[in-house]
Amino acid sequence: MAKREPVSLAMNTRVLFVCMGNICRSPMAEGVFRQLVRQAGLDEVVRVASAGTHAFHVGEPPDKRAQAALLRRGYDIADLRATKVKERDFGDFDMILAMDWDNLAQLQQLAPKTSHHKLQLLMRFATEHETATIADPYYGNVQGFEQALDYIEDACNGLLELAKRRATQVAAALETAAVRGIDAAALRGVDAAAGKVVPLVDDFIGMQPLVLSLDKKTTQAEYRVKKSENQVYLSIRVGYSSFQTEPTCD
């Protein structure tokens, strides 16, 4: 059997922030959350992006007032450019977070029914503010951008806690899989921090359950090792999150 190179698990938290034109609220959220992710050391396991439900500003940088508001708090989003939500986004991301009810309604029209469970309001993750939505500050003044940023920071901090829990679950799933079920015949090494595995797969095919104990709570997980056309994959699912290695040739 040919020697295999290390492979990395797919991003275990993939977040897309969505507003109308992708020049105010959603790029603000992207900038805040990606910095929180970086500071938490989760760059390798969290993917962050933003988009708009409409193509009004595709290719444009974020609104200057949005950039200024973020710079005052230490965030830089000058590199971002507006994009429109694409059909493939509903498959590429596992959390698609809208700024307001109109954005959410648009996403529900665009998304296939199988992806509706991914659509949520960003403010559901807020812990300090009770508002359900983030108003569009585009037609307002500087204070509107400051208030939007207050809400975004609050919600993104709550979202970060979820990302941290998911990262812990993935690490636990990999460690448990290495000890119970897949054993050394399927996993040669586990890097829990980076979420990386080196698979050594023989004929372990099929789905088997794992039970994980995390913070005194039981989490159901499952793994599948599959071989297709001389390519080997390791898939692990924890809750709503799925993680699959890149293929490695047999």
N, C-alpha and C positions, 0 to 999 in steps of 0.2 A: 504494500500500500504506500502511495506517495506521501512524502512529508507534507504536512499542512501548516499554513501560516496562521498566526493569530487573527481572529476576526472580532469585530466590535458589534455589540447589540445595537439595534436601531434606537434612536432617541426614545426615551420612555415617557417624556412629557412634551407634547408638540402643541404649542399654543398659537392661535391666530387671533389677533385683536381686529375688530371690524367696526368702522363707522361709515359715514356716507361717502366722503371723498378721499379719505386716507391722507389728509394733510393737517388735521388738528388732533382729535382725540385718540384715534388708534395709533398713530406714530408716537404720540406722547406716552401711551401705555407700553408700546414696544420698547421705547427708550428707557423707561423706568424699570420695566421687568427684566430686560436683558442685563441692566447694571446690577440689580438685586441677585440675579442668577449668577453673574460673574463673581460677585462678592461672596456668594455662598459656596463657590467652587463647584457649581453644577453645570458648567458650560458643556461638558461632554454628554450630559444626559437630558438636557432641556433645549428644545428648539423654539425660538421666538420669532414671530413675523407679524405683519399687519397688512390690511388691505381695505378697500372701500367697496361698498355695494354698487357704486356708480363709477363711471370712467371719466368724470369731469376733469380730474387733475392728473391723470396718468403721466408719470415721468417727472412730475414737479416735486421739489423739496417740500418739507413741512412748512406750514404757515410761519412767517417770521415771528409772530407773537407767541406761537407755541414754542418755537426754538428758544426765544428769549426767556420765557417762563421756566423752561427746563434748565437752561444754563444758570439761572439764578439759584437753582437748587443742586447744581453739580451734574446735570445730565446733558449729554451732547447727542443730538439727533440729526446733525447737518448732513450725514452720509445717507440718510434714508430718502427714498423716492417713492412716490405714490404708485400703487398698483390696484387693479380691480380683482375682486374675488373670482377665482377660476373654478371650473368644475372639479378639477383634480384636487383642489384644496380640501374638499370634503372627505377625501380619502387620505390625504397626506397629514392632516392634523386631527388630533383626538379631542381637542378643546377649541371651540370657535366662539369667541366671546364678544358679544355686541355691546355697544355703548348705550343704546336706548331701544324702546319698543319698536320703533319704525325699522331700525337696523335689523332687529331680530325677526320681524315679519318678512322683510326682504330675504333674509337668509333662509327662512322656512320655505319660501317660494322657490328659491334657487337650489336648495339641497335635496338630494334623493331622500325618500322616507327612511331609508336605512341609516342615514346620518343625522336624523333629527335629534337624537339623544346627545349629540355633541354640541348643540347650540344652546347657549346660555347667556344671561346678562353678566357682564363683568362685575357689577356691584353686588352680586350675590356673595362675593368673597370678602366684602368689606366688613369691618368689625367696629368702626368708630362712627360711621355715618349710616343713617337709616334710609336714605333715598335709594330708590330702585334703579335709577338711570343717571347718566351723565349728560347734561344738556349740551347741545352744540354751541360752542362759544364763538363761532365764525362771525356772526353778525353783531356781536357784542363788543365789550371793551376788555381792557387788560384784566380786570377783576374776574371776568368770566373764565379766562384761561387759568388764573390762579385757583379758582374754585374747582374747575375741572381737574386740575393737577392734585388738589387736596384729595378728591374722591379717588383718583387713579392710584395715588400712592397708597391709600388705605386698602383698596381692593387688591393691588399687586402684592402687598405684604401678606395678605391672607392667602392669595394664590401661591406665593412662595412656600408657605407651610405645606400646602398640598403637594407641591413638587418635591419637597424634602421627604414627605412620607412615601411618595411613589418610589423615590430613589432607594429608600430603605427597604421597601418591599421587593424591589428588583434584586437588590443585593442578597436579601434573605432567600428569595426564590432560587437564585443561582447557587447559593451555599447549600440549601436544602437539597436541591437537585443533585449536587455533587456527592452528597452523603447518602441520600435515600432515593433509590430508583434508577437514576442514570449511572451513578457510580463512576469509577475511573475509566471505565470502558468508553464512556461518552464524553466526560469532561476531564481534561488533563490539568487544567488550572483555572482558577477564578480570581479575577481582580475586582473585588466588590466595589471599590471606590470609583473605578472607571467604568464599571459595568461591562467588562470584557471577558470573553471566554475563549479557550482554545479547544475545539471539539475533537475528540477521537471517537468517531462513531463506527460501530460495526453494523449490527443488524437490529438496533433498537428502533422499532417503528411502532407508532400508535400513541394514543393519548392516555396518560396515567395521572391520577390526582395527587396533589401534594397538600399537606396541611401545615401552615406556617403559624408559629406563635410570635406575635409582634406586640410588644407592650401589653401583655396579658390579654390580647385579643386574638381570636382565631381568624385567619384569612385564608380563603380557598384559592388555590392556584393549581395550574396544570401545565404540563410540558408535553411537547411532541418533538421527537427526533424523526426527520423524514429524509428519504433519499429519492432523488428524481433526476434521471438522465445523468448519473454519475456526479450529481451535486448534493451536498449534505447541508441540512439546515437544522438549527436548534430553535424551537419556538417556545416561549414561556408566556403564559397569560396570568395576570393578577388582577382581579376585579375587572374594570373596564379597559385595562391597558394590555396590549399585546407587544411582545418584543421578539424579533426574529433576527438571527445572525445573517450576515451576507453569506452567499453560497461559497463553499469550499470544495474543490474538486476531489473526487475520490481517487 
